[in-house]
């Protein structure tokens, strides 16, 4: 269990929405599982059962509640903070690895046997990898059925089901109804549906509030590469390189959710695209837990009060994150952006159907390895490091996905000449969503520390940062905010 049952019951009685997605309540007499904030009358304690995942509740024979919709909520922040086997596996399952590569592929990526992986997930989360993937597919399907005009067959494909029959059987098993009945019920309840065209899907991505949308947009805007990204007030858009093809994504924060419009070359990539965009905007973070720790430091208290719900920007592409981190070593944000633009214009892959300002995919590792020396300027050592690292990524010697072990990745990156602690830790923070990375070597971060009256030397700031565990990445964002427009 990820939460003590007695604490869980208290959260249910108080209908505390902060716990939605972190665990699930199952009610024995009704046979339903709900989110903790379900508006129905709280069951008696003896009739309540708690599960770490929806898949575990389904395995125990419970069906999803039609009133509180436990499927359409932010994901558990547990998978962003846990670096153990269960956490790494869950991130990959949500990214769609089981649909693409099966359980053998999932096991290979996390570095364990299928038997051991299944044993750990069952013990930790109450369900094995197939059941967890099935629950994720079912939840994605329900979201699409109830909130879009997509056909049933398109929903089945986009959700990762192998056939429409398998899709129908799963919906009946999990929700005790048919896809068409789910859609009719949603219409009667007044839940509006977004139009969907060929390959185009409009969704609402739920978020835990408070949510510092302005901060995440400012961070991404300052680094946006023309052609790959587009940033306007209140909006952000970018191209995506996905397992089955390319895509474009337009995002607009809107209170308790982010409006998302996707244009996909292949509908099978929908779930993966949504997962990566959620990580990019850090939508599954638990702002109450983060702010509750950081506000205890008098030096950060004012910043937390002014900017509650600060987020740590994630990553949609491991190669892009590594290359841009290397380009940004010891240069300004503007200079790194210029170098990334030059690289993209030279070897970026053009979209078959450009969409406004979005025309190009960030270059592949193989393309950068082949052309970096002739395109990039600056210190020869840095250019050679970029070329070497991209060659290793292209050959598979370095794996960059959300299931890699953080410490192993940090060590692997630092084994290459020209990559130090700052770069390796920055990649781990962005790619894996590690919540506890401080980056005391960063000049802007130290300037922000000085502005807040904190010690600004690397050693002193590192020591002071121990008070911010396990949320040092979020503290770092407060320091960067205090540093000013450089962000």
C-alpha positions in Angstrom: 0.0 0.0 0.0 1.1 3.5 -0.8 -1.0 5.0 2.1 -2.1 3.8 5.5 -5.7 2.6 5.4 -6.7 4.6 8.4 -5.3 7.8 6.9 -7.0 6.8 3.6 -10.3 6.5 5.3 -10.0 9.9 6.9 -9.3 11.4 3.5 -12.4 9.7 2.2 -14.6 11.0 5.0 -13.3 14.5 4.4 -13.6 14.0 0.6 -10.0 15.4 0.3 -9.4 15.8 -3.5 -5.6 16.1 -2.9 -5.5 12.3 -2.7 -7.3 11.7 -6.0 -5.1 9.5 -8.1 -2.8 8.6 -5.2 -5.0 5.7 -4.1 -8.4 4.2 -4.8 -11.3 3.4 -2.4 -13.4 0.3 -3.1 -16.8 -0.2 -1.4 -17.6 -3.9 -0.8 -21.5 -3.7 -0.8 -21.6 -1.8 -4.2 -18.6 -3.5 -5.9 -17.4 -0.1 -7.1 -14.0 1.7 -6.7 -13.9 5.5 -6.4 -11.6 8.4 -6.0 -11.2 9.6 -2.4 -13.3 12.7 -3.1 -16.3 10.8 -4.4 -19.4 12.9 -3.5 -21.4 9.8 -2.4 -21.9 9.1 1.3 -18.7 7.6 2.7 -19.0 3.9 3.4 -18.5 2.4 6.9 -14.9 1.6 7.7 -15.5 -2.1 7.6 -16.9 -1.9 4.1 -14.0 0.2 2.7 -11.0 -1.3 1.0 -8.0 0.6 -0.4 -5.9 -0.1 -3.4 -2.7 1.5 -4.7 -3.9 1.3 -8.3 -7.1 1.0 -10.3 -5.7 -2.2 -11.8 -5.5 -3.7 -8.3 -9.1 -2.8 -7.6 -10.1 -4.3 -10.9 -8.2 -7.5 -10.2 -10.2 -7.8 -6.9 -13.4 -7.6 -8.9 -14.4 -4.0 -8.5 -15.8 -1.8 -11.2 -15.3 1.9 -11.8 -17.7 4.4 -10.2 -19.8 6.2 -12.8 -20.4 9.2 -10.6 -16.9 10.3 -9.5 -15.1 9.0 -12.6 -11.9 7.8 -10.9 -10.3 7.4 -14.3 -10.4 11.0 -15.3 -8.0 12.5 -12.7 -4.3 13.4 -12.5 -2.0 10.4 -12.2 -0.3 9.5 -9.0 2.7 11.7 -8.2 4.2 8.4 -6.7 5.5 7.5 -10.2 7.4 10.8 -10.5 9.1 10.5 -7.1 9.9 6.8 -7.0 13.1 5.7 -8.6 12.7 2.0 -7.6 11.7 -0.8 -9.9 7.9 -0.3 -9.4 8.1 3.4 -10.1 10.3 3.0 -13.2 8.0 0.2 -14.6 4.9 2.3 -14.0 6.3 5.2 -16.0 7.0 2.9 -18.9 3.6 1.3 -18.7 1.9 4.7 -18.9 4.2 5.6 -21.8 2.8 2.6 -23.7 5.8 0.2 -23.7 3.6 -2.9 -23.0 1.4 -2.2 -26.0 4.5 -1.7 -28.2 7.0 -4.3 -26.8 5.0 -6.5 -24.5 6.1 -7.6 -21.0 9.4 -8.9 -22.3 10.2 -5.4 -23.6 9.2 -3.8 -20.4 11.4 -6.2 -18.4 14.3 -5.6 -20.7 14.1 -1.8 -20.3 14.1 -2.0 -16.5 16.8 -4.6 -16.4 15.0 -7.5 -14.7 13.4 -10.8 -15.6 9.7 -11.0 -16.4 9.1 -13.2 -13.4 10.8 -10.8 -11.0 9.2 -7.8 -12.5 5.7 -9.3 -12.2 6.4 -10.5 -8.6 7.5 -7.0 -7.5 4.6 -5.1 -9.2 2.1 -7.5 -7.8 3.5 -7.2 -4.3 3.9 -3.4 -4.5 0.8 -2.4 -6.5 -1.6 -5.3 -6.4 -1.4 -6.2 -10.1 1.1 -7.4 -12.7 2.3 -5.5 -15.7 -0.5 -6.8 -18.1 -3.2 -5.9 -15.6 -1.7 -2.4 -15.1 -1.4 -1.8 -18.8 -5.0 -3.0 -19.3 -6.3 -0.6 -16.7 -4.4 2.3 -18.3 -5.9 1.4 -21.7 -9.4 1.2 -20.2 -9.0 4.6 -18.6 -7.7 6.2 -21.8 -10.6 4.7 -23.7 -13.2 6.0 -21.3 -11.7 9.5 -21.5 -11.9 9.4 -25.3 -15.4 7.9 -25.3 -16.8 10.6 -23.0 -14.9 13.7 -24.1 -14.4 13.3 -27.9 -16.4 12.6 -31.0 -14.0 9.9 -32.1 -15.5 6.7 -33.5 -15.4 3.6 -31.4 -12.9 1.9 -33.7 -10.6 5.0 -33.5 -10.9 5.0 -29.7 -9.9 1.3 -29.6 -6.8 2.0 -31.7 -5.9 5.2 -29.9 -6.2 3.4 -26.5 -3.8 0.6 -27.5 -6.2 -2.3 -27.9 -5.3 -5.0 -30.4 -8.9 -5.3 -31.7 -12.4 -3.7 -31.3 -13.6 -7.0 -29.7 -10.9 -6.8 -27.0 -11.8 -3.2 -26.5 -15.5 -3.9 -26.0 -14.8 -6.9 -23.7 -12.5 -4.7 -21.5 -15.0 -1.8 -21.3 -17.7 -4.2 -20.2 -15.4 -5.9 -17.6 -14.1 -2.7 -16.1 -17.1 -0.4 -16.3 -20.0 -2.9 -16.5 -21.4 -1.2 -19.6 -20.8 -0.7 -23.3 -18.8 2.1 -25.0 -22.0 3.5 -26.5 -23.8 3.5 -23.1 -20.8 5.4 -21.6 -21.0 8.0 -24.3 -24.8 8.5 -23.9 -24.4 8.7 -20.1 -21.8 11.4 -20.5 -24.0 13.4 -22.8 -26.9 13.2 -20.4 -24.6 14.4 -17.6 -23.7 17.4 -19.7 -20.0 16.5 -20.2 -19.2 18.2 -23.5 -17.4 16.4 -26.2 -14.6 17.9 -28.3 -14.7 17.4 -32.1 -12.1 15.0 -33.5 -11.0 15.0 -37.1 -8.7 12.7 -39.0 -5.7 12.2 -36.6 -6.8 15.3 -34.6 -7.9 14.9 -31.0 -8.8 17.5 -28.4 -8.5 16.6 -24.8 -8.5 18.1 -21.3 -5.5 17.1 -19.2 -6.5 17.3 -15.5 -4.0 18.9 -13.1 -3.7 19.2 -9.3 -4.0 22.8 -8.2 -2.5 25.2 -7.4 -0.7 25.1 -10.8 2.0 27.7 -11.7 1.1 27.6 -15.4 2.8 31.0 -16.0 6.1 29.7 -14.7 6.2 26.6 -16.8 5.2 28.6 -19.9 7.9 31.2 -19.3 10.5 28.5 -18.9 9.6 26.8 -22.1 9.1 30.0 -24.0 12.6 31.3 -23.2 14.0 28.1 -24.7 11.6 27.5 -27.6 13.3 26.5 -30.9 11.5 28.0 -33.9 10.0 25.3 -36.1 10.1 22.8 -33.3 8.2 24.9 -30.7 6.0 27.9 -30.6 5.2 30.0 -27.5 2.6 32.8 -27.2 1.0 34.3 -24.2 -0.9 31.6 -22.3 -0.1 29.0 -25.0 2.7 26.5 -26.0 2.9 24.2 -29.0 5.6 21.8 -30.2 6.3 18.9 -32.5 6.7 15.4 -31.1 8.7 12.4 -32.3 6.7 9.4 -31.3 7.1 5.6 -31.7 4.8 5.3 -34.7 5.2 8.7 -36.3 5.2 12.4 -35.7 2.7 14.7 -34.0 2.0 18.3 -33.1 0.6 19.4 -29.7 -1.0 22.7 -28.8 -1.5 23.3 -25.0 -3.3 26.0 -23.1 -3.6 26.0 -19.3 -7.1 26.6 -18.2 -7.5 26.4 -14.4 -8.0 22.9 -13.3 -6.9 21.4 -16.6 -4.7 22.0 -19.7 -6.5 22.1 -23.0 -4.6 19.9 -25.4 -5.1 19.6 -29.2 -3.1 16.8 -30.8 -2.6 16.0 -34.5 -1.2 12.5 -34.8 0.2 10.7 -37.8 -0.8 7.5 -36.1 -3.6 7.2 -33.5 -1.7 4.5 -31.7 0.6 7.2 -30.3 -2.2 9.1 -28.5 -1.5 7.6 -25.0 2.2 8.0 -25.4 1.8 11.7 -26.5 -0.5 12.5 -23.6 1.9 10.8 -21.1 4.9 12.8 -22.4 3.0 16.1 -22.4 1.8 15.5 -18.8 5.4 15.0 -17.8 6.6 18.1 -19.7 4.1 20.2 -17.7 4.6 18.2 -14.5 0.8 17.8 -14.2 0.9 14.9 -11.8 2.9 16.7 -9.1 1.5 17.1 -5.6 1.8 20.8 -4.9 0.5 20.4 -1.3 3.3 18.1 -0.4 6.0 20.2 -2.2 4.9 23.6 -0.8 4.3 22.1 2.7 8.0 21.3 2.9 9.5 24.4 1.1 7.4 26.9 3.1 9.1 25.8 6.3 12.3 27.6 5.1 11.9 31.3 6.0 14.0 32.2 2.9 11.6 30.4 0.6 8.3 31.1 2.4 7.6 34.4 0.6 8.3 32.8 -2.8 6.1 29.9 -2.1 3.3 32.2 -1.0 3.6 34.2 -4.2 4.1 31.2 -6.5 2.2 28.2 -5.1 2.2 25.1 -7.1 5.5 25.7 -8.9 6.4 23.0 -11.4 9.6 21.4 -12.8 9.5 21.2 -16.6 10.0 17.7 -17.9 11.0 16.2 -21.3 9.3 14.7 -24.3 12.5 13.5 -26.0 15.6 12.1 -24.3 18.0 13.0 -27.1 16.7 16.5 -27.3 17.1 17.0 -23.6 20.7 15.7 -23.6 21.8 17.7 -26.6 20.2 20.9 -25.3 21.8 20.4 -21.9 25.2 20.1 -23.6 24.6 23.2 -25.7 23.7 25.1 -22.6 26.8 24.3 -20.6 28.3 27.6 -19.4 26.5 29.8 -21.9 23.3 31.9 -21.7 19.8 30.6 -22.4 19.7 32.7 -25.6 23.0 31.4 -26.9 22.0 27.8 -26.3 18.7 28.4 -28.1 20.5 29.9 -31.1 22.8 26.8 -31.3 19.8 24.5 -31.1 18.0 26.4 -33.8 21.1 26.2 -36.1 21.3 22.4 -35.5 17.6 21.9 -36.1 17.5 24.0 -39.3 20.4 21.9 -40.7 19.4 18.3 -39.8 15.9 18.4 -38.3 13.3 16.3 -39.9 10.6 18.3 -41.7 7.0 17.4 -41.0 5.2 16.0 -44.0 2.3 18.4 -43.2 3.5 21.5 -41.4 1.1 23.2 -39.0 1.6 26.9 -38.8 4.9 27.7 -37.1 5.4 24.0 -36.3 7.5 22.6 -39.2 10.3 20.5 -37.9 11.2 17.6 -35.5 14.2 18.0 -33.3 17.1 16.1 -35.0 17.6 12.4 -34.3 20.7 11.2 -32.4 22.0 9.7 -35.6 21.7 12.9 -37.5 23.4 14.9 -34.8 26.2 12.4 -34.5 26.9 12.6 -38.3 26.7 16.4 -38.8 27.4 18.0 -35.4 31.1 18.7 -36.2 30.3 20.7 -39.4 27.2 22.6 -38.0 28.0 23.6 -34.4 30.5 26.3 -33.4 32.1 26.9 -30.1 34.6 24.9 -28.1 35.8 21.8 -30.0 35.6 19.7 -26.9 31.9 20.4 -26.4 31.1 19.7 -30.1 33.0 16.4 -29.9 31.1 15.5 -26.7 27.8 16.1 -28.4 28.8 14.0 -31.4 30.1 11.2 -29.2 27.0 11.1 -26.9 24.6 11.1 -29.8 26.5 8.3 -31.5 26.2 6.3 -28.2 22.4 7.1 -28.1 21.9 6.1 -31.7 23.8 2.8 -31.2 21.8 1.9 -28.0 24.9 2.2 -25.7 23.0 4.9 -23.8 19.3 4.4 -23.1 17.1 7.5 -22.6 13.6 6.7 -21.4 11.6 7.1 -18.3 12.3 3.6 -17.0 16.1 4.0 -16.7 17.6 4.1 -13.2 18.5 7.7 -12.3 21.8 7.0 -10.6 22.9 4.6 -13.4 22.1 7.2 -16.0 23.9 10.0 -14.1 27.0 7.8 -13.8 26.9 6.7 -17.4 26.7 10.2 -18.7 29.5 11.4 -16.5 31.8 8.7 -17.8 32.1 10.7 -21.0 34.7 13.5 -21.2 33.0 16.9 -21.2 30.0 15.9 -19.1 30.1 16.9 -15.4 27.7 16.8 -12.5 25.5 19.7 -13.6 24.7 18.3 -17.1 24.1 14.8 -15.8 21.9 15.9 -13.0 20.0 18.3 -15.2 19.2 15.5 -17.6 18.0 13.2 -14.8 15.8 16.0 -13.4 14.2 16.8 -16.8 14.0 13.3 -18.4 13.1 11.3 -15.3 11.2 14.0 -13.4 13.5 13.5 -10.4 12.1 15.8 -7.7 15.2 16.1 -5.6 17.9 17.7 -7.8 19.4 21.0 -6.8 22.1 21.9 -9.4 24.2 24.2 -7.1 26.7 24.6 -9.9 24.2 26.7 -11.9 25.1 30.4 -11.9 21.5 31.6 -12.3 20.4 29.4 -9.5 23.2 30.8 -7.2 22.2 34.3 -8.2 18.6 33.5 -7.2 19.8 32.1 -3.9 21.7 35.4 -3.3 18.6 37.4 -4.1 16.7 35.4 -1.4 19.3 35.9 1.2 20.6 32.3 1.0 24.3 31.2 0.8 25.4 31.3 -2.8 28.6 29.2 -2.8 28.3 25.7 -4.1 29.2 24.1 -0.8 27.0 26.3 1.4 24.0 26.1 -0.9 24.3 22.3 -1.1 24.4 22.1 2.7 21.4 24.4 3.1 19.5 22.5 0.4 19.3 19.4 2.6 16.4 21.2 4.4 14.4 21.0 1.1 14.6 17.2 0.6 12.9 15.5 -1.1 11.8 18.5 -3.2 15.1 20.2 -4.1 14.1 20.3 -7.8 11.1 22.5 -6.9 13.3 24.7 -4.6 15.6 25.1 -7.5 12.8 26.5 -9.6 12.0 29.0 -6.9 15.7 30.1 -7.0 15.6 30.4 -10.8 12.5 32.5 -10.5 14.2 34.8 -8.0 17.2 35.2 -10.4 15.0 37.2 -12.7 14.2 37.2 -16.4 17.1 34.9 -17.4 15.1 32.0 -15.9 
